[in-house]
């Protein structure tokens, strides 16, 4: 039986993997959330990896607060870069293949067409820089890796844009949403299935992969779709935001090809 370690298992992607784990009886999963496994702690990493020989480690753990990362980048780099370096070294030592989740924010958004896996990276915020630093650690330390970049994740779990919009309708009569950024919303359940199918095939297509649900739209378009899916379009007024500003710069185009 193939043994798989899943870190960050209490995040939305980790919970989506847990939800479908029963559909993969050939895999034996060990799930760790941040409360039981601190991936920034080298001693804990050594203990976990030496206790069981894992064929794969799926690293779902990440610091994802883009705005806060811009104000205090050190915690983001600790989780998205340094911890990833430690995990990649452990995977190398214990002959474990690593599946690591990265982001569309490693790009600057200036390209007019979708980004390919070979396009030059150039993050414009601290979150993107921390994720790219993690990618580079993996590439330096471990050949047997899958870096899967994705974008605009949402699901029934955790905090995400989809759930936020549905909740806002309960208390607000007007939603002002930007149309200045374009990307591909991605259901974390689909990403979870993509990852496990990749491992089921025993794929050796190591390197960088892009996975999204494939339909580009702006945040305004995505909001409109969310309202329609939940039959809430008549409950709230939706407007395009004027002078939309965030503390962290965001890529204008982050469509992953």
C-alpha positions as CSV (number, residue, x, y, z in Angstrom):
1,X,0.0,0.0,0.0
2,X,1.3,3.4,-1.0
3,X,1.8,5.6,2.1
4,X,1.1,9.3,1.7
5,X,1.8,12.1,4.2
6,X,-0.5,15.2,3.9
7,X,0.5,18.3,5.6
8,X,-1.8,21.3,6.2
9,X,-4.7,18.8,6.3
10,X,-7.0,21.2,8.0
11,X,-6.9,23.8,5.2
12,X,-9.5,23.7,2.4
13,X,-7.4,21.6,0.1
14,X,-6.4,19.2,2.8
15,X,-10.0,18.7,3.8
16,X,-11.0,18.1,0.2
17,X,-8.3,15.4,0.0
18,X,-9.6,13.9,3.3
19,X,-13.1,13.9,1.8
20,X,-12.2,11.7,-1.2
21,X,-9.5,9.6,0.5
22,X,-11.9,6.7,0.8
23,X,-12.1,6.5,-3.0
24,X,-8.4,5.6,-3.1
25,X,-8.1,2.4,-1.1
26,X,-4.6,1.7,-2.5
27,X,-3.4,4.7,-0.6
28,X,-2.7,4.9,3.2
29,X,-3.0,8.5,4.3
30,X,-1.5,10.2,7.3
31,X,-3.0,13.6,7.8
32,X,-1.4,16.4,9.9
33,X,-2.7,19.8,10.5
34,X,-0.7,22.7,11.9
35,X,-1.7,22.0,15.5
36,X,-0.2,18.5,15.4
37,X,2.7,19.1,13.0
38,X,4.7,22.3,12.8
39,X,6.4,22.2,9.4
40,X,8.7,25.1,10.5
41,X,10.2,22.8,13.2
42,X,13.1,20.7,11.9
43,X,12.9,18.3,14.8
44,X,9.3,17.5,14.2
45,X,9.9,17.1,10.5
46,X,12.7,14.5,11.2
47,X,10.4,12.7,13.7
48,X,7.5,12.4,11.3
49,X,9.6,11.3,8.3
50,X,11.7,8.8,10.3
51,X,8.6,7.2,11.9
52,X,7.1,6.0,8.5
53,X,8.4,5.6,5.0
54,X,6.2,7.8,2.9
55,X,6.2,7.3,-0.9
56,X,4.6,10.8,-1.2
57,X,4.3,14.0,0.8
58,X,1.5,16.3,-0.3
59,X,2.3,19.7,1.2
60,X,-1.0,21.6,1.5
61,X,0.4,23.8,4.3
62,X,0.7,27.5,3.3
63,X,0.5,31.0,4.6
64,X,-2.1,32.6,2.3
65,X,-3.0,36.0,3.8
66,X,-1.8,38.2,0.9
67,X,-2.6,41.5,2.6
68,X,-0.9,40.6,5.9
69,X,2.1,39.1,4.2
70,X,2.7,42.5,2.6
71,X,2.8,44.2,6.0
72,X,4.7,41.5,7.9
73,X,6.4,39.2,5.4
74,X,8.5,37.1,7.8
75,X,5.7,34.7,8.8
76,X,4.9,34.1,5.1
77,X,8.5,33.3,4.3
78,X,8.8,31.0,7.3
79,X,5.9,28.8,6.1
80,X,6.1,29.2,2.3
81,X,9.8,29.2,1.9
82,X,11.9,28.0,4.8
83,X,9.5,25.3,5.9
84,X,9.3,24.1,2.3
85,X,13.1,24.0,2.2
86,X,13.1,21.7,5.3
87,X,10.4,19.5,3.8
88,X,12.2,19.2,0.5
89,X,15.4,18.2,2.3
90,X,13.5,15.6,4.3
91,X,11.9,14.2,1.2
92,X,15.3,13.9,-0.4
93,X,16.8,12.1,2.6
94,X,13.9,9.7,3.0
95,X,13.3,9.1,-0.7
96,X,9.9,10.6,-0.7
97,X,8.3,12.3,-3.7
98,X,6.9,15.8,-3.0
99,X,3.7,17.3,-4.2
100,X,3.7,21.0,-3.4
101,X,1.0,23.5,-4.1
102,X,2.0,26.9,-5.5
103,X,0.2,29.9,-6.9
104,X,-0.6,32.1,-9.9
105,X,0.9,35.0,-7.9
106,X,4.5,34.0,-8.9
107,X,3.7,36.0,-12.1
108,X,3.5,39.8,-12.4
109,X,0.3,39.7,-14.5
110,X,1.6,41.8,-17.4
111,X,1.3,39.1,-20.0
112,X,-1.7,39.4,-22.3
113,X,-2.2,35.6,-22.7
114,X,-2.3,32.7,-20.2
115,X,0.9,31.8,-18.4
116,X,2.7,28.6,-19.3
117,X,4.7,26.5,-16.9
118,X,7.9,27.8,-18.6
119,X,7.1,31.5,-18.5
120,X,9.4,33.8,-16.5
121,X,8.3,34.4,-12.9
122,X,8.2,37.8,-11.4
123,X,6.1,38.1,-8.3
124,X,4.9,41.6,-7.4
125,X,3.9,41.0,-3.7
126,X,5.5,39.4,-0.7
127,X,3.2,36.4,-0.7
128,X,4.1,35.6,-4.3
129,X,7.8,36.1,-3.5
130,X,7.5,33.7,-0.6
131,X,5.8,31.1,-2.7
132,X,8.4,31.4,-5.5
133,X,11.2,31.0,-2.9
134,X,9.6,27.8,-1.8
135,X,9.5,26.5,-5.4
136,X,13.2,27.2,-5.9
137,X,14.1,25.4,-2.7
138,X,12.3,22.3,-4.0
139,X,14.0,22.5,-7.4
140,X,17.4,22.7,-5.8
141,X,16.9,20.0,-3.3
142,X,14.7,17.3,-4.9
143,X,14.3,15.8,-8.4
144,X,11.2,13.8,-7.6
145,X,8.7,16.7,-7.2
146,X,5.5,18.1,-8.5
147,X,5.0,21.8,-8.1
148,X,1.3,22.4,-8.9
149,X,0.4,26.0,-9.4
150,X,-3.3,26.8,-9.0
151,X,-5.4,29.9,-8.6
152,X,-8.4,31.4,-6.8
153,X,-9.2,28.3,-4.7
154,X,-12.6,27.8,-3.2
155,X,-14.6,25.0,-1.6
156,X,-17.1,24.3,1.1
157,X,-14.3,24.4,3.6
158,X,-12.3,27.2,5.3
159,X,-12.3,30.9,4.3
160,X,-12.5,31.7,0.6
161,X,-14.0,34.2,-1.7
162,X,-17.0,32.0,-2.7
163,X,-18.1,31.6,0.9
164,X,-17.4,35.2,1.7
165,X,-19.8,36.4,-1.0
166,X,-22.6,34.1,0.1
167,X,-22.2,35.3,3.7
168,X,-22.1,39.0,2.7
169,X,-25.5,38.7,1.0
170,X,-27.0,38.0,4.4
171,X,-26.1,41.4,5.8
172,X,-25.4,43.7,2.9
173,X,-27.5,45.1,0.1
174,X,-24.7,46.3,-2.2
175,X,-21.6,44.4,-3.3
176,X,-18.8,46.4,-5.1
177,X,-16.4,44.0,-6.7
178,X,-13.3,44.7,-8.8
179,X,-13.1,43.7,-12.5
180,X,-9.4,44.8,-12.7
181,X,-8.0,41.3,-12.2
182,X,-8.6,38.2,-14.3
183,X,-7.9,34.6,-13.3
184,X,-9.4,31.1,-13.1
185,X,-11.4,30.2,-10.1
186,X,-10.7,26.6,-9.0
187,X,-12.7,24.3,-6.9
188,X,-10.4,22.7,-4.4
189,X,-12.3,19.4,-4.7
190,X,-11.2,19.2,-8.4
191,X,-7.6,20.0,-7.5
192,X,-7.7,17.3,-4.8
193,X,-8.8,14.7,-7.4
194,X,-6.2,15.9,-9.9
195,X,-3.5,15.3,-7.4
196,X,-4.6,11.9,-6.3
197,X,-5.2,10.8,-9.9
198,X,-1.6,11.9,-10.7
199,X,-0.3,9.7,-7.9
200,X,-2.6,6.8,-8.8
201,X,-1.1,6.8,-12.3
202,X,2.4,6.7,-10.6
203,X,3.3,9.6,-12.8
204,X,6.9,10.5,-13.3
205,X,6.1,13.8,-15.0
206,X,8.1,15.7,-12.4
207,X,8.4,19.5,-12.4
208,X,5.9,22.3,-12.6
209,X,2.2,21.8,-13.4
210,X,-0.6,24.2,-13.8
211,X,-4.1,23.2,-12.7
212,X,-7.3,25.3,-12.7
213,X,-10.9,24.8,-13.6
214,X,-10.0,26.5,-16.9
215,X,-12.5,29.3,-17.2
216,X,-11.0,32.8,-17.0
217,X,-13.1,35.6,-15.4
218,X,-12.7,38.7,-13.2
219,X,-13.6,38.8,-9.6
220,X,-16.8,40.7,-10.6
221,X,-17.7,37.9,-13.1
222,X,-17.0,35.3,-10.4
223,X,-19.2,37.1,-7.9
224,X,-22.0,37.2,-10.5
225,X,-21.6,33.4,-11.1
226,X,-21.7,32.8,-7.3
227,X,-24.9,34.8,-6.9
228,X,-26.6,33.0,-9.8
229,X,-25.5,29.5,-8.6
230,X,-27.0,30.2,-5.2
231,X,-30.1,32.1,-6.6
232,X,-29.1,35.2,-4.7
233,X,-28.9,37.6,-7.7
234,X,-32.1,39.3,-6.6
235,X,-31.1,39.6,-3.0
236,X,-28.3,42.1,-3.5
237,X,-27.1,44.8,-5.9
238,X,-23.8,44.0,-7.7
239,X,-21.6,46.9,-8.9
240,X,-18.1,47.1,-10.4
241,X,-15.8,48.7,-7.8
242,X,-14.3,52.1,-8.7
243,X,-10.8,52.9,-7.5
244,X,-10.3,49.4,-6.1
245,X,-7.2,49.4,-3.9
246,X,-5.4,46.8,-1.8
247,X,-2.3,47.1,0.3
248,X,-0.6,44.3,-1.7
249,X,-0.2,44.6,-5.5
250,X,-2.2,42.0,-7.4
251,X,-1.4,40.6,-10.9
252,X,-3.8,42.0,-13.5
253,X,-3.8,38.8,-15.4
254,X,-3.0,35.5,-13.6
255,X,-4.6,33.0,-16.0
256,X,-2.7,29.8,-15.9
257,X,-2.5,27.9,-19.1
